[in-house]
Amino acid sequence: MPRAFAAAVLALALTPLAARADAPRADPASYVVEMVVAGLNRPWSVALLPDGRRLITESAGRLRVVSAAGEMRDVALDGLPSIYNGGQGGLMDVVPDPDFAANGWIYLTMSYGERGANGTRLVRATLAGERLEDVRTLFSGTPKSGNSNNGGRLAFLPDGTLVLAIGDGFDRREDAQDPSNHLGKLVRLDRDGGVPADNPFAGRPGAAHEVFSLGHRNVQGAAVDPADGALLVSEHGPRGGDEINRIRPGANYGWPLVTGGLDYTFARVTPFRELTGYEAPLLEWTPSIAPAGLAVYAGALFPGWRGDLLVPALKEKAVRRVRRESGQIVGQELLLAERDERMRDVKVAPDGSIYVLTDGPDAKLLRLVPPAR
């Protein structure tokens, strides 16, 4: 090993992995928690419809609709492709089309295949009352062998295209650096599942033309910042190295060549925490908090929170409020930590209230509003 390189590796190995994830708890009196529904079984995503209904996916393969009055019913999933329920897989995200009021379209992500070859799939359907119609498979990602790191989160960009996160599959993490497959990538599609002509890898020989960015481990949170239209994502690291990233088309976010996290054996994944040509995260957490979603607060009920990021965390059992001023991160605090529950998803309603989905076999949909004055 050349002496200069050995010295660089040693210096990097002695560098602290990242600023610790510690953050103070918010005063529970600063918000009121309302119970919307309970008794959910391993829910993954909540979507807010323009007429006040809420859609909730459960990993085992159930889609539930909660009326504005709080009555919950199952949506019949006739015509939906078979869902693979292995490990972390199953039915994952649900997102309404930006023109849902006119077309009734919803988009669902799910695992497909079998244990030795399963992947992440995108489906579109029309929600007609309590059933699905005109179900169409729009995209099926590169299959993998393991049952972890599926990605699965969706977000609509301001131009009407959508981005789907696909995890690295855990056992094939090096594929996150290979543009010829979908593993460890964000892919960008039009609403019919086609490849936009301006995708960064469209037309590139040997590349998967759907790829929008690469070098991701397991993105499970995605939100568009209303201030500037930027796509922000939250990403699971291994032991540490959880990240918030700002996405640029065609950019490489480093995994597994660049990360602040340790492997599950406690060995370094790589000696490099930063390298020229790879995007650095906006924020990194060590130890891991396990970020499972992401929202940007732009409502009126909590005016002091406008522009802040809301990050539900599974391991940390809280929703992390990442405070920003002029787009810069200036502090963090923990919401709902007093409940000691794993947090799976978060959405901001048009009225400024905040919906939080907890995790597990007896989970809840909560709603946060300010205390009465």
C-alpha positions in Angstrom: 0.0 0.0 0.0 1.5 3.4 -0.9 2.6 5.4 2.2 0.4 8.4 1.3 -2.6 6.3 0.8 -2.0 4.4 4.0 -1.7 7.7 5.9 -5.0 8.9 4.4 -6.8 5.7 5.3 -5.5 5.9 8.9 -6.6 9.5 9.3 -10.0 8.7 8.0 -10.3 5.7 10.3 -9.6 7.9 13.3 -12.1 10.6 12.2 -15.4 10.5 14.2 -18.1 8.8 12.1 -20.5 11.7 12.4 -22.1 14.1 14.7 -24.1 12.1 17.2 -27.8 11.8 16.6 -28.7 13.1 20.1 -31.5 15.8 20.2 -33.7 17.3 22.9 -37.3 16.3 23.3 -39.9 18.8 22.4 -42.3 19.9 25.1 -45.3 17.6 24.8 -47.5 20.6 25.7 -46.6 22.3 22.5 -48.9 20.0 20.5 -52.0 17.9 21.0 -52.1 14.3 19.8 -55.5 13.1 18.4 -56.1 9.4 17.8 -57.6 8.9 14.3 -57.6 5.1 14.1 -55.9 2.2 16.0 -55.5 -1.5 15.4 -53.4 -1.2 12.2 -51.2 -4.2 11.4 -47.7 -3.2 10.2 -48.8 -0.1 8.3 -46.3 1.4 5.8 -47.8 4.6 4.3 -50.6 7.1 4.8 -51.9 9.3 1.9 -54.3 12.2 2.3 -57.0 12.6 -0.3 -58.5 16.0 -1.3 -62.0 15.0 0.0 -60.7 14.3 3.5 -60.3 10.6 3.3 -57.0 8.9 4.3 -55.5 5.8 2.7 -53.3 3.5 4.7 -51.3 0.5 3.4 -50.5 -2.5 5.5 -47.4 -4.5 4.6 -49.3 -7.9 4.5 -51.3 -6.6 1.5 -54.2 -4.6 2.8 -55.3 -1.1 1.7 -57.6 0.7 4.1 -59.6 3.9 3.7 -60.5 6.1 6.6 -63.4 8.5 6.1 -63.3 12.1 7.2 -65.5 11.0 10.1 -62.9 8.3 11.2 -64.7 5.2 9.9 -62.2 2.7 8.5 -63.0 0.1 5.7 -60.9 -2.2 3.5 -60.4 -1.4 -0.2 -61.0 -4.4 -2.4 -57.8 -5.2 -4.3 -59.2 -7.2 -7.2 -56.8 -7.1 -10.1 -53.8 -6.1 -8.1 -50.7 -8.2 -9.0 -49.5 -10.8 -6.5 -47.5 -9.3 -3.5 -44.4 -10.9 -2.1 -44.5 -10.8 1.7 -41.0 -11.7 2.7 -39.0 -10.0 5.4 -39.3 -6.2 4.9 -41.3 -6.6 1.7 -45.0 -6.4 1.1 -47.4 -3.6 0.2 -45.6 -0.3 0.7 -46.3 3.2 -0.5 -49.6 4.8 -1.6 -49.7 8.2 -3.3 -52.6 10.0 -5.0 -52.0 11.5 -8.5 -51.6 15.3 -8.5 -54.9 15.3 -10.5 -56.6 12.8 -8.3 -59.8 14.9 -8.0 -60.2 14.6 -11.8 -58.8 11.1 -12.6 -59.0 9.1 -9.3 -55.6 7.6 -9.8 -53.5 6.2 -7.0 -50.0 4.7 -7.2 -48.9 1.8 -5.1 -45.5 0.2 -4.6 -45.1 -3.5 -3.5 -42.6 -6.3 -3.5 -43.0 -8.9 -6.2 -41.4 -12.3 -7.0 -40.1 -14.9 -4.5 -37.3 -15.2 -1.9 -34.5 -15.9 -4.3 -35.6 -13.2 -6.8 -37.8 -10.4 -5.7 -38.0 -6.7 -6.5 -40.0 -3.5 -6.1 -42.9 -2.8 -8.4 -45.0 0.3 -9.2 -48.8 -0.1 -9.9 -51.4 2.5 -10.9 -55.1 2.1 -10.3 -58.3 4.1 -10.2 -59.8 4.3 -6.7 -63.6 3.8 -7.2 -65.2 4.0 -3.8 -63.9 1.0 -1.9 -62.4 -0.9 -4.8 -59.7 -0.6 -7.4 -60.3 -0.4 -11.2 -58.1 -0.3 -14.3 -55.1 -1.7 -12.4 -51.9 -1.3 -14.4 -48.3 -2.4 -13.6 -46.1 0.5 -14.7 -42.6 -0.6 -13.6 -40.8 -3.6 -12.1 -37.3 -3.1 -10.7 -34.3 -5.3 -11.0 -34.9 -8.4 -8.8 -32.6 -9.2 -5.8 -32.1 -12.3 -3.7 -32.6 -11.0 -0.1 -35.7 -9.8 1.8 -34.3 -6.4 2.9 -33.6 -2.9 1.6 -36.6 -2.6 -0.8 -36.9 1.2 -0.9 -40.4 1.7 -2.1 -41.1 5.4 -1.5 -42.7 7.6 -4.2 -42.7 11.3 -4.8 -44.1 13.5 -7.6 -41.8 16.2 -8.9 -43.1 19.6 -9.9 -43.0 18.7 -13.6 -45.5 15.9 -13.0 -43.1 13.0 -13.3 -42.6 10.7 -10.4 -39.6 9.3 -8.6 -39.5 5.8 -7.1 -36.8 4.7 -4.6 -35.4 1.2 -5.0 -33.1 -0.2 -2.3 -29.7 -2.0 -2.8 -31.1 -5.4 -1.8 -28.6 -5.6 1.1 -26.6 -8.6 -0.3 -25.8 -6.8 -3.6 -24.9 -3.3 -2.3 -22.1 -2.9 -4.9 -24.9 -2.8 -7.6 -25.8 0.7 -6.2 -22.8 2.0 -8.2 -23.8 0.1 -11.4 -26.1 2.2 -13.7 -27.1 -0.9 -15.7 -29.6 -2.0 -12.9 -32.1 -0.4 -10.6 -30.7 -1.5 -7.3 -29.7 1.3 -5.0 -31.2 3.9 -7.3 -33.9 6.5 -7.6 -35.8 6.0 -10.9 -37.9 8.6 -12.7 -40.9 7.8 -14.8 -43.9 9.5 -16.3 -47.4 8.8 -15.1 -47.8 5.9 -17.5 -44.5 4.3 -16.5 -42.5 5.6 -19.5 -39.0 7.0 -19.4 -38.8 10.8 -19.7 -36.6 11.9 -22.6 -34.5 14.1 -20.3 -33.7 11.4 -17.8 -29.9 11.7 -17.1 -29.3 8.1 -18.2 -31.8 8.0 -21.1 -30.1 6.9 -24.3 -26.8 6.0 -22.5 -25.6 2.6 -23.8 -25.7 -0.1 -21.2 -27.5 2.0 -18.6 -31.0 1.5 -17.2 -32.7 4.5 -18.7 -35.1 5.0 -15.8 -32.2 5.8 -13.4 -32.4 9.3 -11.9 -29.6 9.1 -9.3 -27.5 6.3 -7.9 -25.4 5.3 -4.9 -28.3 4.9 -2.5 -28.7 2.3 0.2 -32.3 2.2 1.2 -34.4 5.4 0.7 -37.7 5.3 2.5 -38.5 9.0 2.7 -39.1 11.4 -0.1 -40.6 14.9 -0.3 -40.4 17.9 -2.5 -39.5 21.2 -0.9 -42.2 23.7 -1.8 -39.7 26.6 -1.3 -37.6 25.6 -4.4 -39.0 22.4 -5.8 -36.0 20.3 -4.7 -36.4 16.6 -4.1 -35.2 15.6 -0.6 -34.9 12.0 0.6 -34.2 10.2 3.9 -32.0 7.1 3.7 -31.2 4.2 6.0 -27.5 3.6 6.6 -26.2 0.4 8.3 -24.9 1.1 11.8 -25.0 4.9 11.5 -24.7 6.9 8.4 -28.5 7.6 8.1 -28.8 10.6 5.8 -30.9 13.4 4.4 -29.9 14.1 0.8 -30.8 16.7 -1.8 -31.2 15.0 -5.1 -29.6 16.2 -8.3 -30.4 14.4 -11.6 -27.6 12.0 -12.5 -25.7 12.5 -9.2 -24.0 9.7 -7.2 -24.6 9.6 -3.5 -21.7 7.3 -2.8 -23.1 4.1 -1.2 -21.2 1.8 -0.5 -18.0 3.7 -1.5 -18.7 6.7 0.7 -20.5 6.5 4.0 -20.2 7.4 7.7 -21.8 4.1 8.8 -20.3 0.9 10.1 -21.2 -2.5 8.8 -23.3 -4.8 11.0 -20.1 -6.6 11.9 -18.9 -3.2 13.3 -16.2 -3.1 10.5 -15.9 0.0 8.4 -17.9 -0.3 5.1 -15.3 1.9 3.5 -12.5 4.2 4.7 -14.1 7.1 2.9 -16.6 9.5 4.4 -16.2 11.9 1.4 -14.8 11.7 -2.1 -14.6 14.1 -5.0 -17.4 13.5 -7.4 -19.8 12.0 -4.8 -22.6 14.0 -3.2 -22.3 14.8 0.5 -25.5 14.5 2.6 -27.2 17.5 4.0 -27.5 15.8 7.3 -26.1 12.5 8.7 -27.1 10.6 11.9 -24.9 8.3 13.9 -26.0 6.3 15.8 -28.8 5.3 13.4 -32.3 6.7 14.0 -33.8 4.5 11.1 -35.6 7.3 9.2 -38.7 5.8 7.5 -40.3 8.8 5.9 -40.0 12.5 5.2 -42.2 15.6 5.0 -41.5 19.4 4.6 -43.8 21.4 6.9 -45.5 24.3 5.0 -48.7 24.6 7.0 -50.3 27.4 9.0 -51.1 25.6 12.3 -47.5 25.6 13.5 -46.1 28.8 11.9 -42.8 28.4 13.7 -42.2 25.1 11.9 -42.6 26.3 8.4 -39.8 25.0 6.2 -38.7 22.4 8.8 -38.3 18.7 7.9 -40.3 16.1 9.7 -38.6 12.7 9.9 -40.4 9.7 11.5 -37.8 7.3 13.0 -38.3 3.6 13.7 -35.3 2.9 16.0 -35.4 6.3 17.7 -39.2 6.1 18.4 -39.9 9.7 17.6 -40.5 12.2 14.8 -37.5 14.3 14.4 -38.1 18.0 13.6 -35.1 19.3 11.7 -35.3 23.1 12.0 -34.2 25.1 9.1 -33.6 28.8 8.5 -33.2 30.1 4.9 -32.8 26.4 3.9 -29.9 25.8 6.3 -30.2 23.3 9.2 -30.0 25.1 12.5 -31.2 22.5 15.0 -33.2 19.4 15.8 -35.8 18.2 18.4 -37.8 15.1 19.0 -41.6 15.1 18.7 -43.8 12.3 20.2 -40.8 10.7 22.0 -42.9 10.5 25.1 -45.0 7.8 23.4 -42.1 5.4 23.0 -43.5 4.1 19.7 -41.8 3.4 16.4 -42.8 6.0 13.8 -43.3 4.9 10.2 -44.7 7.7 8.1 -45.6 11.4 8.3 -47.8 13.7 6.1 -48.8 17.3 6.3 -52.5 18.0 5.7 -53.8 21.1 3.7 -55.1 22.6 7.0 -51.6 22.3 8.5 -52.2 19.4 10.9 -49.7 16.6 10.9 -50.6 12.9 10.4 -48.2 10.4 11.9 -48.4 6.6 11.3 -46.8 4.4 14.0 -45.3 1.0 13.2 -45.9 -2.5 14.3 -48.7 -5.1 14.8 -51.0 -2.7 16.7 -50.2 0.6 15.2 -52.1 3.9 15.0 -52.7 6.9 12.8 -52.3 10.0 14.9 -53.0 13.7 14.1 -51.0 16.6 15.6 -52.6 20.0 16.1 -51.6 23.0 18.2 -52.9 23.3 21.8 -56.1 25.3 22.2 -55.6 28.9 23.1 
